[in-house]
Amino acid sequence: MITIEGVSQTFRGKAGPVEAIREIDLTIGDGEFLTVIGRSGCGKSTLLRMIGGLLTPTAGAVQIDGVPVREPRRDVAMVFQKPALLPWRSVEDNVLLPVEIFGWKRAEYRPRAEQLLEMTGLSGFRKRLPHELSGGMQQRVALCRALIQSPKVMLMDEPFSALDALTREELAVELQRIHMELGTTIVFVTHSIQEAVLLADRVAVLSARPGRIRRLVEIPIPRPRSFGHNAHMEQVAAVSAELHTLLLSDNHLPAHS
């Protein structure tokens, strides 16, 4: 599905070049949920933007289904930390925004919008404006907006980090359920080890800048997963401890965002 070969990214700044990513090789399978964790400034968001075609690698190449990524694709959706909803548009109209941008027929996608709003518990809020919603509900709208185009790939850059702990966990469980239902390939950047373990099939641990793949950790815990009392608490704790140790043992000094 997604092939990343020898990808590096160096930014040119006033104080000189900054090497953000160095020689990353990674293959992400069709329908896989990959989370990416690492210290602040290690290039997690940079990697995501290269997969999404928003940044061109300094070296190496990214391919989706064997096609080089050189610009944003219609079958790849992105969800960011802030939901970035248009304040004058209703929930339903925000969800349908990509349909208008791509010039598709709105009437054909309205049933899909209703299905997504129902799936995320927002069907009763479709005529509300963003300021009438909580932060968690706004991020659900952003998720529906990303899914309206039935993307092959969804790229998520710390989408729950601005939310309180309980809302984060609630949305992470919701995203896990949606992924199990739809089978979309997801690459999810997070600082949270807990989130990474709850969501991922595999976790890519990046080193401090310049970001490189330090280790790929398989998460062999049956789904659905939760952090409440369940049969897999020992496995969750063991994998979380392994990831925590990996991040703490990085010999580089912490980089700054």
C-alpha positions in Angstrom: 0.0 0.0 0.0 2.5 2.7 1.2 6.2 2.3 0.4 8.8 4.7 1.9 12.3 4.1 0.5 15.4 6.0 1.7 13.4 9.1 2.5 15.2 12.1 4.0 14.2 15.7 4.6 16.4 18.6 5.2 15.0 22.1 5.7 17.0 25.2 4.8 16.9 27.8 7.6 18.6 31.1 8.3 21.0 29.4 10.8 21.8 26.7 8.3 20.3 23.3 7.2 18.2 21.3 9.6 18.1 17.6 9.0 14.6 16.5 10.1 14.4 12.9 8.7 17.2 10.6 7.6 16.9 7.5 5.4 13.6 6.1 6.5 12.6 2.8 4.9 9.1 1.6 5.8 6.2 -0.4 4.2 2.7 0.0 5.5 0.2 -2.7 4.5 -3.3 -2.3 3.1 -5.7 -1.7 6.0 -2.9 -1.4 8.6 -3.1 1.0 11.5 0.4 2.3 12.1 1.2 4.7 14.9 4.3 6.9 14.9 5.8 8.0 18.2 9.1 9.8 19.2 10.4 12.8 21.0 9.3 16.3 20.1 11.0 17.6 16.9 12.0 14.1 15.7 10.2 14.5 12.3 6.9 12.7 12.9 4.8 15.4 11.3 7.3 15.8 8.5 7.1 12.2 7.7 3.3 12.4 7.6 3.3 15.4 5.3 5.7 13.6 2.9 3.3 10.7 2.7 0.4 13.1 2.1 2.2 14.9 -0.7 2.4 18.2 1.2 6.2 18.0 1.3 8.7 16.6 -1.3 11.5 14.5 0.2 15.0 15.8 -0.1 16.0 12.3 -1.0 14.2 9.0 -1.5 10.6 8.4 -2.6 7.1 7.7 -1.2 4.7 5.5 -3.2 1.0 4.6 -2.7 -0.1 1.6 -4.6 3.1 1.8 -6.6 2.4 5.4 -7.7 5.0 8.0 -6.6 3.5 10.7 -4.3 4.3 14.1 -5.8 1.3 16.1 -4.7 -1.8 15.6 -2.5 -4.1 12.8 -3.7 -7.9 12.6 -3.5 -7.8 9.2 -2.0 -5.6 10.4 0.9 -7.2 12.4 3.7 -5.6 14.3 6.6 -6.8 15.0 10.1 -4.8 17.6 12.1 -4.6 18.5 15.8 -7.1 21.3 15.3 -10.4 20.4 13.6 -10.3 23.6 11.4 -14.0 23.6 10.8 -15.6 26.6 9.0 -17.5 28.4 11.7 -20.3 29.6 9.5 -21.1 26.1 8.1 -23.2 23.6 9.9 -21.8 20.2 10.9 -23.3 18.5 7.8 -22.0 21.3 5.5 -18.5 21.0 7.1 -18.5 17.2 6.5 -19.6 17.8 2.8 -16.9 20.4 2.2 -14.5 18.0 0.3 -17.3 17.0 -2.0 -17.7 20.7 -3.0 -14.0 21.2 -3.4 -13.6 18.1 -5.6 -16.7 19.2 -7.7 -18.7 16.1 -6.9 -22.5 16.0 -6.7 -23.5 16.9 -3.2 -26.8 15.0 -3.4 -24.9 11.7 -4.0 -22.8 12.1 -0.9 -25.5 13.3 1.5 -26.4 9.7 2.5 -22.8 9.0 3.1 -22.5 12.1 5.4 -25.6 10.9 7.3 -24.1 7.5 7.7 -20.8 8.9 9.1 -22.6 11.3 11.5 -24.7 8.4 12.7 -21.5 6.2 13.1 -19.9 8.9 15.3 -22.9 9.8 17.4 -23.5 13.2 15.7 -26.7 12.6 13.8 -28.6 14.8 16.1 -26.2 17.7 15.6 -26.0 17.9 11.8 -27.5 21.4 11.7 -25.5 22.8 14.6 -22.6 25.3 14.1 -19.1 24.4 15.3 -19.2 26.8 18.3 -22.2 24.9 19.6 -20.1 21.7 19.9 -17.5 20.5 22.4 -13.9 20.0 21.3 -14.3 16.3 21.1 -17.5 16.7 19.0 -15.7 19.1 16.7 -12.9 16.5 16.2 -15.5 13.9 15.3 -16.8 16.3 12.6 -13.3 16.6 11.3 -13.0 12.8 11.2 -16.3 12.5 9.3 -15.1 15.2 6.8 -11.9 13.1 6.2 -13.9 9.9 5.7 -16.6 11.4 3.3 -14.4 10.7 0.3 -13.8 7.1 1.4 -10.0 7.5 1.4 -7.6 4.6 0.9 -5.3 6.3 3.4 -6.0 8.5 6.4 -3.1 10.5 7.9 -3.7 11.8 11.4 -1.3 14.3 13.1 -2.0 14.2 16.9 -5.7 14.7 16.3 -6.7 14.2 20.0 -3.8 16.0 21.7 -5.7 19.2 22.5 -8.5 17.3 24.3 -8.9 16.2 27.9 -7.7 12.7 28.9 -11.2 11.1 29.0 -12.3 12.6 25.7 -9.0 11.4 24.1 -9.6 7.9 25.3 -13.2 8.0 24.1 -12.2 9.2 20.6 -9.4 6.7 20.4 -11.8 3.8 21.1 -14.2 5.3 18.6 -11.5 5.5 15.9 -10.5 1.9 16.6 -14.1 0.9 16.0 -14.3 2.9 12.8 -11.1 1.4 11.5 -12.3 -2.2 12.3 -15.5 -1.4 10.4 -14.1 0.4 7.3 -10.5 -1.1 7.0 -8.9 2.2 6.0 -5.1 2.3 6.1 -4.2 4.8 8.9 -1.0 6.4 9.8 -1.4 8.2 13.2 1.2 10.4 14.8 1.0 10.7 18.6 3.1 11.6 21.7 0.9 9.2 23.8 2.2 5.7 24.3 -1.2 4.8 25.6 -2.9 5.9 22.4 -0.2 4.1 20.3 -0.9 0.8 22.0 -4.7 1.2 22.0 -4.8 1.9 18.3 -1.9 0.3 16.4 -1.2 -2.9 14.6 2.5 -1.7 14.7 4.2 1.2 16.3 7.1 3.0 14.5 9.5 4.5 17.1 11.5 7.4 15.7 14.9 8.4 17.1 15.5 12.0 18.1 16.3 14.4 15.3 17.2 13.5 12.6 14.3 11.0 12.8 15.1 7.4 11.8 13.2 4.2 12.5 14.5 3.1 15.8 12.3 0.1 16.0 9.0 -1.3 14.7 7.0 -2.8 17.5 4.2 -5.3 16.7 1.0 -4.9 18.9 -0.4 -8.5 19.0 -3.3 -7.6 21.3 -6.8 -8.7 20.2 -9.3 -6.0 19.3 -11.3 -4.3 20.5 -8.9 -2.9 23.0 -9.5 -0.6 26.0 -7.6 0.6 29.1 -10.4 -0.4 31.4 -10.5 -3.8 33.1 -10.2 -6.4 30.4 -8.5 -9.7 29.7 -5.5 -8.1 28.0 -4.3 -5.7 30.6 -1.0 -7.5 31.1 -0.2 -7.4 27.4 -1.1 -3.7 27.2 1.2 -2.9 30.2 4.1 -5.0 28.7 4.0 -3.3 25.3 3.6 0.1 26.9 6.6 -0.5 29.1 8.7 -1.6 26.1 7.8 1.6 24.2 8.5 3.7 27.2 11.9 2.2 27.7 12.7 2.7 24.0 11.9 6.4 24.2 13.8 6.9 27.4 16.9 5.1 26.2 17.3 7.3 23.1 20.9 8.5 23.5 20.4 11.7 21.7 19.5 14.9 23.6 15.8 15.8 23.3 15.2 18.0 20.2 13.0 21.0 20.4 9.9 21.6 18.2 
